[in-house]
Amino acid sequence: QVQLVESGGGLVQAGGSLRLSCVASGLTFSTYSMGWFRQAPGKEREFVSAVSRSGNRTVYADSVKGRFTISRDNAKNTVYLQMNSLKPEDTAVYYCAADRALVVVTTPYSYDSWGQGTQVTVSS
Protein backbone atom coordinates (compact mmCIF):
# COMPACT_ATOMS: atom_id res chain seq x y z
CA GLN A 1 0.00 0.00 0.00
CA VAL A 2 1.47 3.30 -1.10
CA GLN A 3 1.65 5.97 1.56
CA LEU A 4 2.82 9.55 1.17
CA VAL A 5 3.19 11.68 4.29
CA GLU A 6 3.82 15.42 4.04
CA SER A 7 5.25 17.60 6.76
CA GLY A 8 6.77 21.03 7.23
CA GLY A 9 3.77 23.26 6.70
CA GLY A 10 2.87 26.08 9.05
CA LEU A 11 2.27 29.78 9.46
CA VAL A 12 4.88 32.19 8.14
CA GLN A 13 5.05 35.88 7.38
CA ALA A 14 5.30 37.13 3.82
CA GLY A 15 8.88 36.93 2.63
CA GLY A 16 9.62 33.97 4.84
CA SER A 17 10.58 30.40 4.00
CA LEU A 18 9.33 26.90 4.63
CA ARG A 19 10.61 23.49 3.62
CA LEU A 20 8.09 20.78 2.93
CA SER A 21 8.98 17.10 3.04
CA CYS A 22 7.14 14.08 1.75
CA VAL A 23 8.17 10.60 2.81
CA ALA A 24 6.99 7.73 0.63
CA SER A 25 6.51 4.09 1.53
CA GLY A 26 5.02 1.03 -0.15
CA LEU A 27 6.54 1.80 -3.55
CA THR A 28 9.86 1.68 -5.34
CA PHE A 29 10.48 5.37 -4.93
CA SER A 30 13.12 5.73 -7.62
CA THR A 31 10.68 4.53 -10.29
CA TYR A 32 8.20 7.36 -9.65
CA SER A 33 8.23 10.97 -10.68
CA MET A 34 7.13 13.12 -7.77
CA GLY A 35 5.05 16.26 -7.79
CA TRP A 36 3.78 18.96 -5.47
CA PHE A 37 0.33 20.46 -5.91
CA ARG A 38 -1.65 22.94 -3.87
CA GLN A 39 -5.26 23.81 -3.30
CA ALA A 40 -6.57 27.02 -1.83
CA PRO A 41 -10.11 27.33 -0.45
CA GLY A 42 -12.65 27.57 -3.25
CA LYS A 43 -10.07 26.88 -5.93
CA GLU A 44 -9.05 23.87 -7.97
CA ARG A 45 -5.95 21.89 -7.20
CA GLU A 46 -3.03 23.38 -9.11
CA PHE A 47 0.40 22.18 -10.11
CA VAL A 48 3.37 23.61 -8.23
CA SER A 49 6.42 21.57 -9.17
CA ALA A 50 7.60 18.11 -10.19
CA VAL A 51 10.84 16.18 -10.36
CA SER A 52 11.84 13.22 -12.49
CA ARG A 53 12.75 9.80 -11.17
CA SER A 54 16.44 10.51 -11.00
CA GLY A 55 16.04 14.12 -9.98
CA ASN A 56 17.80 15.50 -13.03
CA ARG A 57 14.71 17.19 -14.47
CA THR A 58 12.48 19.64 -12.64
CA VAL A 59 9.41 21.60 -13.69
CA TYR A 60 7.82 24.60 -11.98
CA ALA A 61 4.64 26.58 -12.28
CA ASP A 62 5.30 30.11 -13.44
CA SER A 63 3.88 31.46 -10.19
CA VAL A 64 6.62 29.83 -8.11
CA LYS A 65 9.56 29.81 -10.51
CA GLY A 66 12.63 31.35 -8.94
CA ARG A 67 11.19 31.08 -5.43
CA PHE A 68 10.56 27.36 -4.93
CA THR A 69 13.00 24.47 -5.37
CA ILE A 70 12.05 20.81 -5.61
CA SER A 71 14.51 18.05 -4.84
CA ARG A 72 14.51 14.40 -3.90
CA ASP A 73 16.62 11.91 -2.01
CA ASN A 74 15.98 8.44 -3.36
CA ALA A 75 17.98 6.85 -0.56
CA LYS A 76 15.52 8.37 1.93
CA ASN A 77 12.36 7.96 -0.19
CA THR A 78 11.77 11.65 0.31
CA VAL A 79 10.90 14.61 -1.89
CA TYR A 80 11.31 18.19 -0.69
CA LEU A 81 9.92 21.56 -1.62
CA GLN A 82 11.97 24.53 -0.46
CA MET A 83 9.77 27.61 -0.53
CA ASN A 84 11.38 31.04 -0.28
CA SER A 85 10.02 34.57 -0.58
CA LEU A 86 6.58 33.32 0.32
CA LYS A 87 3.55 35.43 -0.58
CA PRO A 88 0.02 35.45 0.86
CA GLU A 89 -1.20 33.96 -2.43
CA ASP A 90 0.90 30.86 -1.69
CA THR A 91 -1.51 30.03 1.13
CA ALA A 92 -2.99 26.59 0.44
CA VAL A 93 -2.92 22.95 1.39
CA TYR A 94 0.12 21.42 -0.27
CA TYR A 95 0.01 17.83 -1.50
CA CYS A 96 2.72 15.56 -2.75
CA ALA A 97 1.93 12.95 -5.36
CA ALA A 98 3.61 10.02 -7.09
CA ASP A 99 3.42 9.28 -10.81
CA ARG A 100 4.63 6.16 -12.65
CA ALA A 101 4.72 7.94 -16.01
CA LEU A 102 8.07 8.02 -17.76
CA VAL A 103 7.94 11.77 -18.23
CA VAL A 104 7.35 14.57 -15.75
CA VAL A 105 3.80 15.84 -16.09
CA THR A 106 1.94 18.76 -14.62
CA THR A 107 -1.64 17.48 -14.69
CA PRO A 108 -2.91 15.98 -11.43
CA TYR A 109 -4.85 13.31 -13.32
CA SER A 110 -1.64 11.46 -14.20
CA TYR A 111 -0.62 10.96 -10.59
CA ASP A 112 -1.37 7.62 -8.97
CA SER A 113 -1.01 8.29 -5.27
CA TRP A 114 -1.51 11.32 -3.04
CA GLY A 115 -0.66 12.40 0.45
CA GLN A 116 -3.08 13.94 2.90
CA GLY A 117 -1.65 17.42 2.55
CA THR A 118 0.00 19.98 4.79
CA GLN A 119 -1.32 23.48 5.39
CA VAL A 120 0.81 26.46 4.45
CA THR A 121 -0.43 29.88 5.58
CA VAL A 122 1.39 33.07 4.64
CA SER A 123 0.37 36.21 6.47
CA SER A 124 0.77 39.67 5.02
Secondary structure, 3 states (H helix, E strand, C coil): CCEEEEECCEEEECCCCEEEEEEEECCCHHHCEEEEEEECCCCCCEEEEEECCCCCCEEECCCCCCCEEEEEECCCCEEEEEECCCCHHHCEEEEEEEECCCCCCCCHHHCCEECCCEEEEEEC
